[in-house]
Amino acid sequence: MRSLVPLVVLLAVVGMGLTGDRRYVIITSLVISPLLAAALTGPWVTAAYAGAALLFGALQAIPLGYYSGVGHESLAAQMIRLAVIAAGGAIAVAASRDRQRREARLRDVTRVADVVQRAILGAVPARVGDLRLAVSYDSAAAQARVGGDLYEVAQTRWGVRILVGDARGKGLDAVRLASRVMATFRVVARHLADPEEVVAALDAEVVRSGGAEDFVTAVFAQLDGARLELVNAGHPDPVLLRRGVPRLLDATGRRTPLGLGAAGTTVVRSHLVAGDRILFYTDGLAEARHPRTREFFPVLPAVQAAFGPARRLDACLADLVAALRRWTEATLGDDVALLAAEFAPPSRAEAPAADQPARVGAGAP
């Protein structure tokens, strides 16, 4: 259908040239057809429109020229107009070929970005221990799906450990720092018993790997049965949903981000009941604004609406992302990483933990 738009323009110009006022010469406007084709179609179709434009221009200027009024002008004027049409057609073909090459390179870059994100973030199982899990990653840039947001889940002898964070800045430096933090977490989460020591090791890694002004906000969670332990290093507070009612799991004395000493309060402890859900997220959700009113995204009401009773976690995250995009009118200012966990101790009849990946969302690979 798109390839027919230049044809409509071509026929319209020819028709106006034959039936319009003879005082006006518009055959040069035929060049619009191949130029439009260059933006909508490939080089071969563009070349066909360029040839058709030149043919119709020649017919209108020479055999039909005396009927349309063009023939009353000098032959040199007619040849100049045909030369303009031919040159415009050649430029259109070259532009179409260049556009296709750039689009192919962009597809390659996007595929590489997807592979990089898979390598950095890894796959999160749909169930680990007593937890059901789902994750989502949405990039602020449609062409680049890798940023400094991070999440990781590790099953250890001390329970299931979760890390969600956001490296300062954007681009490759943020990606490199986020990858170093996750690599360190994958090691220390299985070797250090004390959550304080885990956070201290992550803080030391950011100091070693980052620059003087680099830091990573992060929240560390450890779930051992119904017991939940949280350490928040300058990150947005997770949301706990109990019987469909959301509230923030806020720390009484928030730590400084990783890389800045991570000093502050001790571990915050609480207990979960069956059916409790926890949403971990990055500041792309909390700091999203409406483009006109500049109001912040209403996190708690939106979470309550998305996380309906008895709904799958992946469907809940998809609805939350959809609500976020409606609020921002599809103009995200920052990447958004989401990780949802549901405390659901398996019954005797329930199968062992599943290994299916839990990725969902438009920006997730």
NORDA-V111615 format. One record per residue. RES is the residue in one letter. PHI is phi in degrees with one decimal (NA if undefined). OMEGA is omega as a letter, one per 40 degrees, with the letter a starting at -180 (NA if undefined). Layout:
BEGIN
res=RES phi=PHI omega=OMEGA
res=RES phi=PHI omega=OMEGA
END
This chain:
BEGIN
res=M phi=NA omega=i
res=R phi=-63.5 omega=a
res=S phi=-71.1 omega=i
res=L phi=-88.7 omega=a
res=V phi=-61.6 omega=i
res=P phi=-60.7 omega=i
res=L phi=-65.7 omega=i
res=V phi=-61.4 omega=i
res=V phi=-64.0 omega=a
res=L phi=-60.7 omega=a
res=L phi=-66.5 omega=i
res=A phi=-65.3 omega=i
res=V phi=-66.0 omega=i
res=V phi=-62.8 omega=i
res=G phi=-61.9 omega=i
res=M phi=-65.9 omega=i
res=G phi=-67.6 omega=a
res=L phi=-86.0 omega=a
res=T phi=-110.7 omega=a
res=G phi=-83.0 omega=a
res=D phi=-68.1 omega=a
res=R phi=-68.3 omega=i
res=R phi=-73.4 omega=a
res=Y phi=-114.8 omega=i
res=V phi=-107.6 omega=a
res=I phi=-122.5 omega=a
res=I phi=-64.7 omega=i
res=T phi=-63.4 omega=i
res=S phi=-66.2 omega=i
res=L phi=-59.6 omega=a
res=V phi=-66.2 omega=i
res=I phi=-61.5 omega=a
res=S phi=-60.6 omega=i
res=P phi=-66.2 omega=i
res=L phi=-65.3 omega=i
res=L phi=-68.0 omega=i
res=A phi=-62.9 omega=i
res=A phi=-61.8 omega=a
res=A phi=-85.8 omega=a
res=L phi=-114.3 omega=a
res=T phi=-131.6 omega=i
res=G phi=-85.2 omega=a
res=P phi=-64.8 omega=a
res=W phi=-69.8 omega=i
res=V phi=-66.1 omega=i
res=T phi=-62.1 omega=i
res=A phi=-62.9 omega=i
res=A phi=-64.2 omega=i
res=Y phi=-68.6 omega=i
res=A phi=-63.5 omega=i
res=G phi=-65.5 omega=i
res=A phi=-65.4 omega=i
res=A phi=-63.2 omega=i
res=L phi=-66.3 omega=i
res=L phi=-65.0 omega=i
res=F phi=-63.4 omega=i
res=G phi=-64.8 omega=i
res=A phi=-66.1 omega=i
res=L phi=-64.0 omega=a
res=Q phi=-73.3 omega=a
res=A phi=-83.0 omega=a
res=I phi=-110.4 omega=a
res=P phi=-64.4 omega=a
res=L phi=-98.0 omega=a
res=G phi=-61.9 omega=a
res=Y phi=-72.2 omega=i
res=Y phi=-76.6 omega=a
res=S phi=-82.7 omega=a
res=G phi=104.5 omega=a
res=V phi=-70.1 omega=a
res=G phi=-64.3 omega=i
res=H phi=-77.5 omega=i
res=E phi=-91.4 omega=a
res=S phi=-71.4 omega=i
res=L phi=-62.6 omega=a
res=A phi=-63.0 omega=i
res=A phi=-63.4 omega=i
res=Q phi=-65.6 omega=a
res=M phi=-66.1 omega=i
res=I phi=-63.4 omega=i
res=R phi=-65.5 omega=i
res=L phi=-65.5 omega=i
res=A phi=-65.3 omega=i
res=V phi=-63.6 omega=i
res=I phi=-63.0 omega=i
res=A phi=-64.5 omega=i
res=A phi=-64.4 omega=i
res=G phi=-62.3 omega=i
res=G phi=-63.9 omega=i
res=A phi=-63.8 omega=i
res=I phi=-63.3 omega=a
res=A phi=-64.3 omega=i
res=V phi=-63.0 omega=i
res=A phi=-63.7 omega=i
res=A phi=-65.9 omega=i
res=S phi=-64.6 omega=i
res=R phi=-64.2 omega=i
res=D phi=-66.2 omega=i
res=R phi=-62.9 omega=i
res=Q phi=-64.4 omega=i
res=R phi=-64.8 omega=i
res=R phi=-65.4 omega=i
res=E phi=-64.9 omega=i
res=A phi=-65.4 omega=i
res=R phi=-64.2 omega=i
res=L phi=-64.6 omega=i
res=R phi=-62.5 omega=i
res=D phi=-63.9 omega=i
res=V phi=-63.5 omega=i
res=T phi=-65.0 omega=i
res=R phi=-64.2 omega=i
res=V phi=-62.9 omega=i
res=A phi=-61.7 omega=i
res=D phi=-62.1 omega=i
res=V phi=-64.4 omega=i
res=V phi=-62.1 omega=a
res=Q phi=-65.6 omega=i
res=R phi=-60.5 omega=a
res=A phi=-68.3 omega=a
res=I phi=-76.8 omega=a
res=L phi=-84.0 omega=a
res=G phi=71.1 omega=a
res=A phi=-103.1 omega=i
res=V phi=-104.7 omega=i
res=P phi=-63.2 omega=i
res=A phi=-70.6 omega=i
res=R phi=-148.7 omega=i
res=V phi=-136.0 omega=a
res=G phi=60.3 omega=a
res=D phi=-89.1 omega=a
res=L phi=-112.9 omega=i
res=R phi=-93.4 omega=a
res=L phi=-131.2 omega=i
res=A phi=-152.3 omega=a
res=V phi=-132.9 omega=i
res=S phi=-148.8 omega=i
res=Y phi=-134.8 omega=i
res=D phi=-125.0 omega=a
res=S phi=-88.5 omega=i
res=A phi=-69.7 omega=i
res=A phi=-107.0 omega=a
res=A phi=-65.4 omega=a
res=Q phi=-90.2 omega=a
res=A phi=-136.1 omega=a
res=R phi=-106.2 omega=i
res=V phi=-123.4 omega=i
res=G phi=-145.9 omega=a
res=G phi=-90.4 omega=i
res=D phi=-72.6 omega=a
res=L phi=-146.0 omega=i
res=Y phi=-154.2 omega=i
res=E phi=-157.2 omega=i
res=V phi=-129.0 omega=i
res=A phi=-135.7 omega=i
res=Q phi=-95.5 omega=a
res=T phi=-128.4 omega=i
res=R phi=-68.7 omega=i
res=W phi=-97.1 omega=a
res=G phi=120.2 omega=i
res=V phi=-84.1 omega=a
res=R phi=-114.1 omega=a
res=I phi=-125.4 omega=i
res=L phi=-128.8 omega=i
res=V phi=-129.9 omega=a
res=G phi=-155.7 omega=a
res=D phi=-149.5 omega=i
res=A phi=-78.5 omega=a
res=R phi=-63.1 omega=i
res=G phi=85.6 omega=a
res=K phi=-136.7 omega=i
res=G phi=82.5 omega=a
res=L phi=-65.8 omega=i
res=D phi=-63.9 omega=i
res=A phi=-66.5 omega=i
res=V phi=-63.4 omega=a
res=R phi=-62.4 omega=a
res=L phi=-66.0 omega=i
res=A phi=-62.4 omega=a
res=S phi=-66.6 omega=i
res=R phi=-67.3 omega=i
res=V phi=-64.2 omega=a
res=M phi=-67.3 omega=i
res=A phi=-62.3 omega=i
res=T phi=-65.6 omega=i
res=F phi=-62.1 omega=a
res=R phi=-61.1 omega=i
res=V phi=-86.0 omega=a
res=V phi=-71.6 omega=a
res=A phi=-62.8 omega=a
res=R phi=-99.2 omega=a
res=H phi=-125.0 omega=a
res=L phi=-110.9 omega=a
res=A phi=-79.8 omega=a
res=D phi=-84.7 omega=i
res=P phi=-56.2 omega=i
res=E phi=-60.2 omega=a
res=E phi=-69.1 omega=i
res=V phi=-62.2 omega=a
res=V phi=-65.2 omega=i
res=A phi=-63.4 omega=i
res=A phi=-67.0 omega=i
res=L phi=-66.2 omega=i
res=D phi=-61.0 omega=i
res=A phi=-64.6 omega=i
res=E phi=-67.1 omega=i
res=V phi=-65.2 omega=i
res=V phi=-62.5 omega=a
res=R phi=-71.5 omega=a
res=S phi=-89.5 omega=a
res=G phi=-93.0 omega=i
res=G phi=-85.1 omega=a
res=A phi=-64.7 omega=a
res=E phi=-108.1 omega=a
res=D phi=-84.8 omega=i
res=F phi=-157.0 omega=i
res=V phi=-134.6 omega=i
res=T phi=-82.0 omega=a
res=A phi=-156.3 omega=i
res=V phi=-127.3 omega=i
res=F phi=-108.8 omega=i
res=A phi=-129.6 omega=i
res=Q phi=-128.1 omega=a
res=L phi=-119.0 omega=i
res=D phi=-116.5 omega=a
res=G phi=66.0 omega=i
res=A phi=-89.7 omega=a
res=R phi=-87.4 omega=a
res=L phi=-114.7 omega=i
res=E phi=-123.7 omega=a
res=L phi=-125.8 omega=i
res=V phi=-129.5 omega=a
res=N phi=-110.7 omega=i
res=A phi=-108.7 omega=i
res=G phi=69.3 omega=a
res=H phi=-106.4 omega=i
res=P phi=-56.8 omega=a
res=D phi=-67.8 omega=i
res=P phi=-63.1 omega=i
res=V phi=-108.0 omega=i
res=L phi=-101.4 omega=i
res=L phi=-109.7 omega=i
res=R phi=-122.1 omega=a
res=R phi=55.8 omega=i
res=G phi=82.6 omega=a
res=V phi=-102.0 omega=a
res=P phi=-89.7 omega=i
res=R phi=-152.8 omega=a
res=L phi=-81.9 omega=i
res=L phi=-88.9 omega=a
res=D phi=-85.6 omega=i
res=A phi=-86.0 omega=a
res=T phi=-70.4 omega=i
res=G phi=-141.0 omega=a
res=R phi=-62.0 omega=i
res=R phi=-75.7 omega=i
res=T phi=-74.5 omega=a
res=P phi=-63.4 omega=i
res=L phi=-63.4 omega=a
res=G phi=98.8 omega=i
res=L phi=-117.3 omega=i
res=G phi=106.0 omega=i
res=A phi=45.7 omega=i
res=A phi=-89.4 omega=i
res=G phi=155.9 omega=a
res=T phi=-70.9 omega=i
res=T phi=-81.8 omega=a
res=V phi=-67.2 omega=i
res=V phi=-94.5 omega=a
res=R phi=-115.4 omega=i
res=S phi=-154.6 omega=a
res=H phi=-122.3 omega=i
res=L phi=-104.7 omega=i
res=V phi=-119.3 omega=a
res=A phi=-55.9 omega=a
res=G phi=97.3 omega=i
res=D phi=-63.6 omega=i
res=R phi=-125.6 omega=i
res=I phi=-124.3 omega=i
res=L phi=-109.7 omega=i
res=F phi=-99.8 omega=a
res=Y phi=-153.4 omega=i
res=T phi=-102.1 omega=a
res=D phi=-70.3 omega=i
res=G phi=-61.4 omega=i
res=L phi=-83.9 omega=a
res=A phi=-69.3 omega=a
res=E phi=-104.0 omega=i
res=A phi=-67.4 omega=a
res=R phi=-122.1 omega=i
res=H phi=-71.2 omega=a
res=P phi=-63.8 omega=a
res=R phi=-102.9 omega=a
res=T phi=-83.9 omega=a
res=R phi=64.4 omega=i
res=E phi=-77.4 omega=i
res=F phi=-72.8 omega=i
res=F phi=-64.1 omega=a
res=P phi=-75.2 omega=a
res=V phi=-62.6 omega=a
res=L phi=-62.6 omega=i
res=P phi=-60.8 omega=a
res=A phi=-67.7 omega=i
res=V phi=-64.9 omega=i
res=Q phi=-61.7 omega=i
res=A phi=-70.4 omega=a
res=A phi=-77.7 omega=a
res=F phi=-92.0 omega=i
res=G phi=-72.2 omega=a
res=P phi=-64.8 omega=i
res=A phi=63.2 omega=i
res=R phi=-95.5 omega=i
res=R phi=-64.7 omega=a
res=L phi=-63.6 omega=a
res=D phi=-65.1 omega=i
res=A phi=-67.5 omega=i
res=C phi=-62.8 omega=i
res=L phi=-65.2 omega=i
res=A phi=-61.4 omega=i
res=D phi=-66.9 omega=i
res=L phi=-65.9 omega=i
res=V phi=-64.4 omega=i
res=A phi=-62.2 omega=i
res=A phi=-64.6 omega=i
res=L phi=-64.2 omega=a
res=R phi=-68.4 omega=i
res=R phi=-66.0 omega=a
res=W phi=-64.3 omega=a
res=T phi=-88.6 omega=a
res=E phi=55.3 omega=i
res=A phi=59.9 omega=i
res=T phi=-123.6 omega=a
res=L phi=-62.7 omega=i
res=G phi=-93.0 omega=a
res=D phi=-153.9 omega=i
res=D phi=-64.9 omega=a
res=V phi=-129.7 omega=i
res=A phi=-110.9 omega=a
res=L phi=-127.0 omega=i
res=L phi=-137.2 omega=i
res=A phi=-110.9 omega=i
res=A phi=-129.2 omega=i
res=E phi=-119.8 omega=i
res=F phi=-80.0 omega=a
res=A phi=-139.1 omega=i
res=P phi=-56.6 omega=a
res=P phi=-68.2 omega=i
res=S phi=-76.7 omega=a
res=R phi=-64.8 omega=a
res=A phi=-85.2 omega=a
res=E phi=-80.9 omega=a
res=A phi=-70.6 omega=i
res=P phi=-63.3 omega=a
res=A phi=-55.3 omega=i
res=A phi=-83.7 omega=a
res=D phi=-113.5 omega=a
res=Q phi=-66.5 omega=i
res=P phi=-64.7 omega=a
res=A phi=-106.2 omega=a
res=R phi=-71.2 omega=i
res=V phi=-142.1 omega=i
res=G phi=105.7 omega=a
res=A phi=-67.2 omega=a
res=G phi=-84.9 omega=a
res=A phi=-83.3 omega=i
res=P phi=-76.2 omega=NA
END
